[in-house]
Amino acid sequence: MTATIDIGGVKIPRTAALAPMAGVADRAYRLMCREYGAAMVTSEMVSAKGIVYSDRKTAELCTVTPEERPMAVQLFGSEPEFMAKAVDIVLRYEPDIIDINMGCPVPKVVGTGAGSALMKDIPLAAMVCEAAVKAAGSIPVTVKIRSGWSKDENVAPQMSKALENAGAAAVAVHGRSRDQFYSGESDNSVIKAVKDAVSIPVIGNGDVTDFASCERMYRETGCDLVMIGRGSYGRPFIFEEIAAGMAGDDYTPPTLEEKMEIMLRHIRLMLTLSEKPEELAMHEARKHAAWYMNGYYGSAKFRGRCYQLSSYAEAEELAGEFIALQNSRAEL
Ligand SMILES: Cc1cc2nc3c(=O)[nH]c(=O)nc-3n(C[C@H](O)[C@H](O)[C@H](O)COP(=O)(O)O)c2cc1C
């Protein structure tokens, strides 16, 4: 039987959650991952100040559909008063959890003092968290962090303790520092140090790409839940693999034909959920199509063709060609 963990009253299977990914993990992506058993999903990050001043994209980013639950809505911001106001607005969308982004390394976010810049000012980070916790009432607030600002300074345990004291219901830790961006390897010892420092649930994150690396993260860190980002690119079924592994069951990955069917279903879902005309919505589907074709003979050429797709019919045709190419190779 799969174990469950409890984040402020929200029960989550101890398998693997989908990480927040702006520009990637939109509603269609989250629904695909939930369908394959992602334990929890998180929205793309939303600016706290942005939603307080304008609600142009708020509904699109914050809406939680029943099939996505349990779902967290993620906010970023560095001013406690704006965080509190933003939480108040987000609560209208009834998220299961509110998550605060204190790990994002991108200059646009860090430049405002938010994201991983808060790892340089732990007292302020705690105030932002506390303001969110107070505004959120009975809805749990979690925080996502990295190891620290620089690789030489692991502030994650100390920061996590401060966040726990500020009322955070869980902390998610990516085992890289801000200055590493996505280079090098994510360090599981950072996650373990956080686990040793706090009593709230710890979510481990970084470089999990299959059941073996997921199991290793659980074993090496003692974390309560694993979170997967890039390892799910073109592979929403990774969550099925992990759920099977955690339950001690065998797992057979989808065949190429099944993968192409999953890709086409993902694209159809994107087109259905998008308010844009097909051609524009297909622009957003291109990178996903390319990811589904990774790792096969002739992938590079096909990925290039994915970046030219402008209709669903073209995607269907390309999938057919891709299958034919792989089958002709198999017959050699
Ligand atoms: C394209 C992309 C977008 C991301 N957007 C967010 C985000 O909105 N909020 C956040 O906390 N982390 C974001 N991240 C970081 C991921 O959630 C995750 O911490 C990181 O990718 C490491 O996990 P992985 O090795 O499993 O991908 C993003 C990462 C990527 C690659």
Ligand as a Chemical Component Dictionary entry (heavy atoms), coordinates in Angstrom:
data_LIG
# 
_chem_comp.id                   LIG 
_chem_comp.type                 NON-POLYMER 
_chem_comp.pdbx_formal_charge   0 
_chem_comp.three_letter_code    LIG 
# 
loop_
_chem_comp_atom.comp_id 
_chem_comp_atom.atom_id 
_chem_comp_atom.alt_atom_id 
_chem_comp_atom.type_symbol 
_chem_comp_atom.charge 
_chem_comp_atom.model_Cartn_x 
_chem_comp_atom.model_Cartn_y 
_chem_comp_atom.model_Cartn_z 
_chem_comp_atom.pdbx_ordinal 
LIG C1  C1  C 0 11.205 25.807 -17.415 1  
LIG C2  C2  C 0 11.246 25.847 -15.909 2  
LIG C3  C3  C 0 10.374 26.670 -15.229 3  
LIG C4  C4  C 0 10.403 26.718 -13.828 4  
LIG N1  N1  N 0 9.502  27.502 -13.171 5  
LIG C5  C5  C 0 9.455  27.483 -11.811 6  
LIG C6  C6  C 0 8.449  28.178 -11.097 7  
LIG O1  O1  O 0 7.563  28.837 -11.675 8  
LIG N2  N2  N 0 8.477  28.115 -9.739  9  
LIG C7  C7  C 0 9.422  27.388 -9.042  10 
LIG O2  O2  O 0 9.415  27.353 -7.813  11 
LIG N3  N3  N 0 10.373 26.698 -9.710  12 
LIG C8  C8  C 0 10.391 26.715 -11.055 13 
LIG N4  N4  N 0 11.316 25.946 -11.721 14 
LIG C9  C9  C 0 12.226 25.080 -10.943 15 
LIG C10 C10 C 0 11.646 23.667 -10.813 16 
LIG O3  O3  O 0 10.449 23.684 -10.065 17 
LIG C11 C11 C 0 12.643 22.713 -10.142 18 
LIG O4  O4  O 0 12.949 23.213 -8.868  19 
LIG C12 C12 C 0 13.943 22.549 -10.922 20 
LIG O5  O5  O 0 13.697 22.377 -12.306 21 
LIG C13 C13 C 0 14.765 21.350 -10.415 22 
LIG O6  O6  O 0 14.000 20.158 -10.493 23 
LIG P1  P1  P 0 14.193 19.091 -11.703 24 
LIG O7  O7  O 0 15.649 18.714 -11.733 25 
LIG O8  O8  O 0 13.308 17.951 -11.304 26 
LIG O9  O9  O 0 13.776 19.791 -12.949 27 
LIG C14 C14 C 0 11.331 25.921 -13.108 28 
LIG C15 C15 C 0 12.204 25.096 -13.813 29 
LIG C16 C16 C 0 12.172 25.037 -15.185 30 
LIG C17 C17 C 0 13.120 24.113 -15.904 31 
# 
loop_
_chem_comp_bond.comp_id 
_chem_comp_bond.atom_id_1 
_chem_comp_bond.atom_id_2 
_chem_comp_bond.value_order 
_chem_comp_bond.pdbx_ordinal 
LIG C1  C2  SING 1  
LIG C2  C3  SING 2  
LIG C2  C16 DOUB 3  
LIG C3  C4  DOUB 4  
LIG C4  N1  SING 5  
LIG C4  C14 SING 6  
LIG N1  C5  DOUB 7  
LIG C5  C6  SING 8  
LIG C5  C8  SING 9  
LIG C6  O1  DOUB 10 
LIG C6  N2  SING 11 
LIG N2  C7  SING 12 
LIG C7  O2  DOUB 13 
LIG C7  N3  SING 14 
LIG N3  C8  DOUB 15 
LIG C8  N4  SING 16 
LIG N4  C9  SING 17 
LIG N4  C14 SING 18 
LIG C9  C10 SING 19 
LIG C10 O3  SING 20 
LIG C10 C11 SING 21 
LIG C11 O4  SING 22 
LIG C11 C12 SING 23 
LIG C12 O5  SING 24 
LIG C12 C13 SING 25 
LIG C13 O6  SING 26 
LIG O6  P1  SING 27 
LIG P1  O7  DOUB 28 
LIG P1  O8  SING 29 
LIG P1  O9  SING 30 
LIG C14 C15 DOUB 31 
LIG C15 C16 SING 32 
LIG C16 C17 SING 33 
# 
